[in-house]
Amino acid sequence: MQTGNLLLLLIVMVALAYYLGHQRSLALARPLGGIRHLHSLPFYYAMRAALWCALPALLILGAWLAFDDTIIRQTVMQGLPEALRPDSDGARGLLLSQIQNVASGSLSPESVDPAIAAAAERLNGLRTTSAMALTVVVIAVGLIGAAWGWVKIAPQLRARQQVESILRVIFMLCATVAILTTVGILMSVLFESIRFFQKVSPAEFLFGLQWSPQTALRVDQVASSGAFGAIPLFVGTLLISSIALLVAVPIGLMSAIYLAEYAPSRVRSVAKPMLEILAGVPTVVYGFFAALTVAPFIRSVGEAVGLSVASESALAAGLVMGVMIIPFVSSLSDDVITAVPQVMRDGSLGLGATRSETIRKVVFPAALPGIMGGILLAASRAIGETMIVVMAAGLAANLTANPLDAVTTVTVQIVTLLTGDQEFDSAKTLAAFALGLMLFLTTLCLNILALHIVKKYREQYE
């Protein structure tokens, strides 16, 4: 049985265990005079039976899926004749890929060695057996767990404490997984960045003015060492993000103030969802709009007034990106403005202030932490955008502050460096991890700044 179908079957079993546990608790409570004579509510008895059904089965399923493929591949490789067993990891990977291609039908068994064809057949057999065994084991464990949880239901059973303890452990594990995932991402990027800095000087990377990561295969070729000065990338990222924020922050903030303080409820109920639709538009659509409409329009206007405008410019990418991140500023600002207590508005108006003075001197300062959080979130979104920059600003790493020139950003170069078959032992490929580390540190600094602003002003208004 496929894993998806097995999970659906397990969900049905859990629901059945919950129902039977709930009915048994009610049946036990009926002779005693009602559920008030039970130690816990029937919900907790039912949840206990459902957890006993779900957790052991899910643990076995997860462990099985984690180690199953590795064990099967090792078994298949060990079953090969001694003459076909590879000596290196690379040759082992190639041979295993060939066996898997034969097993999947992508490669004809007649075109390979008979031993490899036999190994492919054995691979399919082991996978089929493993899938059948997994189905039987998971179903059996789920049924046994459900039966155990159902049998142990008793009026004096402390079901609520047991369920809450299990849920507390699950929540802690989820939080731990989130933290460890973040740490794992950071460590993987950091280790590869260290390898890059062993090949390229950190000073050259951080302060160099030329970015040309192409490296030649031979020393006598042109640009064999490459140039890894990332300043043009940082400047391009900052230029496009600044243009985007100059567009998004005023429009988003003013629209949020209008929707929260001035707009009638009928207008608000229509305008806010329509504004938030912008956040759901795919970035590739924005990229097409920027490349086919905005960039040619900017170029024609610039030529009409005598300016030299590149066909791909930072201004086109920044303007469209600003439109894209308007909902981040508008929606979050609207939520925090409407969350300001009405008593603060009433007090200001009662003292004789006008509506605009109340917004400027009472509501806006009180909502400033949330507004800054929305702006910094929009900034992080702008810094991490790729598709719009590729289609509207180009790939040229030009060191310029002119928004009418073509520039590139950190994220675009990361994608460019990791496109295609890459060798993770060259400075060109490892440079992507160094750029990723810089991007991570930039986002971290923005988050720290947001927390500082929120903490400072929240203390003032609480």
ROKOLVO-215597 format. One line per 5 residues: their letters; for each residue x, y, z of C-alpha. Coordinates in nm, 2 decimals. Layout:
% ROKOLVO-215597
a = X/Y/Z | ...
% end
This chain:
% ROKOLVO-215597
mqtgn = 0.00/0.00/0.00 | 0.13/0.35/-0.08 | 0.23/0.57/0.21 | -0.05/0.82/0.13 | -0.32/0.55/0.14
lllll = -0.17/0.41/0.45 | -0.19/0.74/0.62 | -0.56/0.78/0.52 | -0.63/0.44/0.66 | -0.45/0.53/0.98
ivmva = -0.66/0.84/1.01 | -0.98/0.63/0.98 | -0.85/0.40/1.25 | -0.77/0.69/1.48 | -1.12/0.84/1.42
layyl = -1.27/0.50/1.50 | -1.06/0.46/1.81 | -1.18/0.81/1.92 | -1.54/0.72/1.86 | -1.52/0.38/2.04
ghqrs = -1.34/0.54/2.34 | -1.60/0.81/2.37 | -1.88/0.56/2.36 | -1.71/0.33/2.62 | -1.66/0.62/2.86
lalar = -2.03/0.71/2.83 | -2.13/0.35/2.88 | -1.92/0.33/3.20 | -2.06/0.65/3.33 | -2.43/0.56/3.27
plggi = -2.46/0.30/3.56 | -2.27/0.55/3.79 | -2.52/0.83/3.74 | -2.36/1.03/3.46 | -2.03/1.17/3.34
rhlhs = -1.99/1.37/3.66 | -1.88/1.05/3.83 | -1.59/1.01/3.58 | -1.25/1.14/3.67 | -1.22/1.31/3.33
lpfyy = -1.45/1.42/3.05 | -1.54/1.16/2.78 | -1.34/1.37/2.54 | -1.01/1.29/2.72 | -1.09/0.91/2.73
amraa = -1.15/0.92/2.36 | -0.84/1.13/2.29 | -0.63/0.88/2.50 | -0.76/0.59/2.29 | -0.69/0.79/1.97
lwcal = -0.34/0.88/2.08 | -0.26/0.51/2.16 | -0.37/0.42/1.81 | -0.19/0.70/1.63 | 0.14/0.76/1.81
palli = 0.30/0.41/1.80 | 0.19/0.36/1.44 | 0.33/0.69/1.33 | 0.66/0.64/1.51 | 0.70/0.30/1.33
lgawl = 0.60/0.45/1.00 | 0.84/0.74/1.03 | 1.13/0.52/1.14 | 1.05/0.26/0.86 | 1.05/0.53/0.59
afddt = 1.37/0.69/0.72 | 1.58/0.37/0.71 | 1.40/0.15/0.46 | 1.55/0.27/0.14 | 1.90/0.28/0.28
iirqt = 1.88/-0.08/0.40 | 1.73/-0.20/0.07 | 2.01/-0.03/-0.13 | 2.28/-0.17/0.09 | 2.13/-0.52/0.06
vmqgl = 2.11/-0.50/-0.32 | 2.47/-0.37/-0.34 | 2.60/-0.65/-0.12 | 2.42/-0.91/-0.33 | 2.62/-0.81/-0.64
pealr = 2.91/-1.02/-0.76 | 3.25/-0.92/-0.62 | 3.37/-0.80/-0.96 | 3.09/-0.55/-1.00 | 3.11/-0.39/-0.65
pdsdg = 3.25/-0.04/-0.69 | 3.56/0.08/-0.50 | 3.46/0.45/-0.47 | 3.15/0.64/-0.35 | 3.11/0.80/-0.69
argll = 3.12/0.47/-0.88 | 2.88/0.33/-0.62 | 2.64/0.61/-0.68 | 2.65/0.56/-1.06 | 2.60/0.19/-1.03
lsqiq = 2.31/0.23/-0.79 | 2.15/0.49/-1.03 | 2.18/0.24/-1.32 | 2.01/-0.03/-1.11 | 1.73/0.21/-1.01
nvasg = 1.68/0.31/-1.38 | 1.65/-0.05/-1.48 | 1.41/-0.11/-1.18 | 1.19/0.18/-1.28 | 1.18/0.08/-1.65
slspe = 1.38/0.38/-1.77 | 1.65/0.15/-1.89 | 1.61/-0.18/-2.07 | 1.74/-0.49/-1.88 | 1.88/-0.62/-2.21
svdpa = 2.12/-0.32/-2.24 | 2.30/-0.39/-1.91 | 2.49/-0.67/-1.74 | 2.27/-0.96/-1.64 | 2.39/-0.92/-1.28
iaaaa = 2.27/-0.56/-1.28 | 1.93/-0.67/-1.43 | 1.90/-0.93/-1.15 | 1.99/-0.66/-0.89 | 1.71/-0.44/-1.03
erlng = 1.46/-0.72/-1.01 | 1.57/-0.79/-0.65 | 1.54/-0.42/-0.57 | 1.18/-0.42/-0.69 | 1.11/-0.73/-0.50
lrtts = 1.25/-0.59/-0.18 | 1.06/-0.27/-0.22 | 0.73/-0.46/-0.27 | 0.80/-0.68/0.03 | 0.89/-0.38/0.24
amalt = 0.57/-0.20/0.14 | 0.36/-0.50/0.23 | 0.54/-0.55/0.56 | 0.50/-0.18/0.65 | 0.13/-0.19/0.58
vvvia = 0.08/-0.50/0.80 | 0.30/-0.37/1.09 | 0.14/-0.02/1.10 | -0.21/-0.15/1.09 | -0.14/-0.41/1.35
vglig = 0.03/-0.17/1.58 | -0.25/0.08/1.53 | -0.51/-0.18/1.62 | -0.32/-0.30/1.92 | -0.28/0.05/2.05
aawgw = -0.64/0.13/1.99 | -0.75/-0.19/2.17 | -0.52/-0.11/2.46 | -0.65/0.24/2.50 | -1.01/0.12/2.48
vkiap = -0.96/-0.17/2.73 | -0.79/0.06/2.99 | -1.08/0.31/3.00 | -1.21/0.32/3.36 | -1.40/0.57/3.57
qlrar = -1.10/0.65/3.79 | -0.85/0.67/3.50 | -0.67/1.00/3.50 | -0.72/1.05/3.13 | -0.70/1.42/3.12
qqves = -0.36/1.43/3.29 | -0.22/1.16/3.06 | -0.35/1.33/2.74 | -0.22/1.67/2.85 | 0.12/1.52/2.93
ilrvi = 0.14/1.36/2.59 | 0.04/1.67/2.41 | 0.29/1.87/2.61 | 0.56/1.64/2.49 | 0.44/1.66/2.13
fmlca = 0.44/2.04/2.15 | 0.79/2.04/2.29 | 0.91/1.81/2.02 | 0.76/2.03/1.75 | 0.93/2.34/1.90
tvail = 1.26/2.15/1.92 | 1.23/2.04/1.55 | 1.17/2.40/1.45 | 1.48/2.52/1.64 | 1.70/2.23/1.52
ttvgi = 1.59/2.30/1.16 | 1.70/2.66/1.19 | 2.03/2.55/1.35 | 2.08/2.29/1.08 | 2.02/2.54/0.80
lmsvl = 2.26/2.79/0.96 | 2.53/2.53/1.02 | 2.51/2.39/0.66 | 2.54/2.74/0.52 | 2.81/2.83/0.76
fesir = 3.03/2.53/0.70 | 3.01/2.58/0.32 | 3.09/2.95/0.36 | 3.40/2.86/0.57 | 3.51/2.65/0.28
ffqkv = 3.46/2.94/0.04 | 3.65/3.18/0.26 | 3.94/2.93/0.26 | 3.96/2.98/-0.11 | 3.87/3.35/-0.13
spaef = 3.97/3.62/0.11 | 3.69/3.76/0.33 | 3.82/4.11/0.26 | 3.79/4.06/-0.11 | 3.44/3.92/-0.08
lfglq = 3.31/4.19/0.15 | 3.49/4.49/0.00 | 3.57/4.39/-0.35 | 3.41/4.60/-0.63 | 3.40/4.35/-0.91
wspqt = 3.18/4.04/-0.93 | 3.28/3.78/-1.19 | 3.26/3.43/-1.03 | 3.33/3.24/-1.36 | 3.63/3.02/-1.31
alrvd = 3.82/2.85/-1.59 | 3.92/2.48/-1.59 | 4.29/2.56/-1.68 | 4.51/2.82/-1.52 | 4.62/2.96/-1.85
qvass = 4.26/3.06/-1.95 | 4.12/3.41/-1.91 | 3.97/3.49/-1.57 | 4.09/3.16/-1.43 | 4.07/3.29/-1.07
gafga = 3.74/3.48/-1.10 | 3.65/3.80/-0.91 | 3.43/3.76/-0.60 | 3.38/4.12/-0.48 | 3.02/4.13/-0.35
iplfv = 2.98/4.50/-0.31 | 2.79/4.53/-0.65 | 2.55/4.27/-0.53 | 2.49/4.44/-0.20 | 2.44/4.78/-0.36
gtlli = 2.20/4.63/-0.62 | 2.00/4.46/-0.35 | 1.99/4.78/-0.14 | 1.89/4.99/-0.44 | 1.60/4.77/-0.56
ssial = 1.47/4.71/-0.20 | 1.49/5.09/-0.13 | 1.28/5.17/-0.44 | 1.03/4.90/-0.34 | 1.00/5.03/0.01
lvavp = 0.96/5.39/-0.11 | 0.66/5.27/-0.31 | 0.51/5.02/-0.06 | 0.54/5.20/0.27 | 0.36/5.53/0.19
iglms = 0.08/5.36/-0.02 | 0.04/5.07/0.22 | 0.04/5.29/0.53 | -0.20/5.54/0.40 | -0.43/5.28/0.27
aiyla = -0.42/5.11/0.61 | -0.51/5.44/0.79 | -0.79/5.50/0.55 | -0.94/5.15/0.59 | -0.90/5.15/0.96
eyaps = -1.01/5.50/1.05 | -1.21/5.66/0.76 | -1.36/5.39/0.53 | -1.72/5.28/0.58 | -1.76/4.92/0.68
rvrsv = -1.90/4.84/0.33 | -1.60/4.98/0.16 | -1.36/4.82/0.40 | -1.52/4.47/0.35 | -1.45/4.50/-0.02
akpml = -1.13/4.70/-0.04 | -0.92/4.51/0.21 | -0.97/4.16/0.05 | -0.90/4.31/-0.29 | -0.58/4.47/-0.16
eilag = -0.47/4.14/-0.01 | -0.52/3.96/-0.34 | -0.19/4.12/-0.44 | -0.01/3.90/-0.19 | -0.14/3.59/-0.37
vptvv = -0.03/3.68/-0.72 | 0.27/3.46/-0.82 | 0.60/3.65/-0.85 | 0.65/3.53/-1.20 | 0.34/3.72/-1.30
ygffa = 0.48/4.04/-1.15 | 0.80/3.96/-1.34 | 0.62/3.94/-1.67 | 0.44/4.26/-1.59 | 0.76/4.44/-1.51
altva = 0.95/4.30/-1.82 | 0.67/4.35/-2.07 | 0.49/4.67/-1.95 | 0.68/4.87/-1.68 | 1.03/4.85/-1.81
pfirs = 0.94/4.95/-2.17 | 0.73/5.23/-2.04 | 1.01/5.36/-1.82 | 1.25/5.34/-2.11 | 1.02/5.53/-2.35
vgeav = 0.95/5.80/-2.09 | 1.33/5.83/-2.02 | 1.41/5.86/-2.39 | 1.14/6.12/-2.43 | 1.31/6.35/-2.17
glsva = 1.66/6.27/-2.30 | 1.77/6.01/-2.04 | 1.96/5.70/-2.11 | 1.75/5.41/-1.96 | 1.86/5.04/-1.99
sesal = 1.61/4.79/-2.12 | 1.63/4.62/-1.78 | 1.66/4.87/-1.49 | 1.65/4.87/-1.11 | 1.36/5.12/-1.12
aaglv = 1.13/4.88/-1.31 | 1.21/4.60/-1.07 | 1.17/4.82/-0.77 | 0.84/4.97/-0.87 | 0.68/4.63/-0.94
mgvmi = 0.83/4.48/-0.63 | 0.69/4.77/-0.43 | 0.34/4.69/-0.56 | 0.39/4.33/-0.46 | 0.48/4.40/-0.10
ipfvs = 0.20/4.66/-0.04 | -0.02/4.40/0.12 | 0.25/4.32/0.38 | 0.26/4.68/0.49 | -0.11/4.75/0.45
slsdd = -0.27/4.44/0.60 | -0.04/4.43/0.91 | -0.07/4.80/0.97 | -0.44/4.79/0.94 | -0.46/4.50/1.19
vitav = -0.25/4.68/1.45 | -0.43/5.02/1.40 | -0.77/4.85/1.46 | -0.63/4.68/1.76 | -0.56/5.01/1.94
pqvmr = -0.82/5.04/2.22 | -1.11/5.26/2.12 | -1.09/5.43/2.47 | -0.77/5.60/2.35 | -0.95/5.75/2.06
dgslg = -1.24/5.86/2.27 | -1.02/6.02/2.52 | -0.83/6.22/2.26 | -1.15/6.33/2.09 | -1.31/6.42/2.43
lgatr = -1.01/6.65/2.50 | -1.09/6.84/2.19 | -0.84/6.69/1.94 | -0.95/6.65/1.58 | -0.97/6.31/1.41
setir = -0.65/6.36/1.22 | -0.47/6.48/1.53 | -0.59/6.17/1.72 | -0.46/5.95/1.44 | -0.12/6.13/1.43
kvvfp = -0.06/6.18/1.80 | -0.24/5.89/1.97 | -0.33/5.60/1.73 | -0.02/5.60/1.52 | 0.23/5.61/1.81
aalpg = 0.04/5.33/1.99 | 0.04/5.12/1.67 | 0.40/5.20/1.58 | 0.55/4.86/1.70 | 0.32/4.66/1.47
imggi = 0.36/4.90/1.19 | 0.74/4.88/1.21 | 0.71/4.50/1.22 | 0.51/4.50/0.90 | 0.76/4.74/0.73
llaas = 1.06/4.52/0.83 | 0.87/4.21/0.71 | 0.81/4.38/0.38 | 1.18/4.47/0.36 | 1.28/4.11/0.42
raige = 1.04/4.00/0.15 | 1.19/4.26/-0.09 | 1.55/4.15/-0.01 | 1.47/3.79/-0.08 | 1.28/3.84/-0.40
tmivv = 1.44/3.68/-0.71 | 1.20/3.63/-1.01 | 1.11/4.00/-1.05 | 1.48/4.10/-1.04 | 1.57/3.83/-1.30
maagl = 1.31/3.94/-1.55 | 1.32/4.32/-1.49 | 1.66/4.42/-1.36 | 1.89/4.16/-1.54 | 2.20/3.97/-1.43
aanlt = 2.46/4.24/-1.47 | 2.66/4.30/-1.15 | 2.70/4.68/-1.20 | 2.82/4.90/-0.92 | 2.59/5.19/-0.96
anpld = 2.34/5.40/-0.77 | 2.15/5.50/-1.08 | 1.81/5.33/-1.08 | 1.79/5.35/-1.46 | 2.08/5.11/-1.50
avttv = 2.07/4.73/-1.49 | 2.17/4.57/-1.16 | 2.15/4.24/-0.99 | 2.09/4.12/-0.64 | 2.22/3.86/-0.39
tvqiv = 1.94/3.62/-0.44 | 1.96/3.63/-0.82 | 2.33/3.54/-0.81 | 2.26/3.25/-0.57 | 2.02/3.10/-0.82
tlltg = 2.26/3.16/-1.10 | 2.55/3.00/-0.92 | 2.36/2.69/-0.83 | 2.18/2.64/-1.17 | 2.28/2.33/-1.36
dqefd = 2.54/2.06/-1.27 | 2.78/2.22/-1.02 | 3.09/2.10/-0.85 | 3.07/2.17/-0.48 | 3.44/2.20/-0.45
saktl = 3.49/2.52/-0.66 | 3.49/2.88/-0.53 | 3.22/2.96/-0.79 | 2.96/2.72/-0.63 | 3.07/2.78/-0.27
aafal = 3.02/3.16/-0.33 | 2.64/3.09/-0.33 | 2.66/2.98/0.04 | 2.86/3.28/0.13 | 2.60/3.50/-0.02
glmlf = 2.33/3.30/0.16 | 2.51/3.36/0.48 | 2.51/3.74/0.42 | 2.14/3.73/0.34 | 2.07/3.53/0.66
lttlc = 2.27/3.78/0.87 | 2.09/4.07/0.70 | 1.75/3.92/0.78 | 1.86/3.85/1.13 | 1.96/4.21/1.19
lnila = 1.62/4.33/1.06 | 1.44/4.09/1.30 | 1.66/4.21/1.59 | 1.58/4.57/1.50 | 1.21/4.49/1.48
lhivk = 1.22/4.33/1.83 | 1.40/4.63/1.97 | 1.15/4.88/1.83 | 0.85/4.67/1.95 | 1.00/4.63/2.30
kyreq = 1.08/5.00/2.33 | 0.74/5.13/2.23 | 0.53/4.85/2.39 | 0.67/4.94/2.73 | 0.57/5.29/2.67
ye = 0.21/5.22/2.58 | 0.13/4.92/2.81
% end
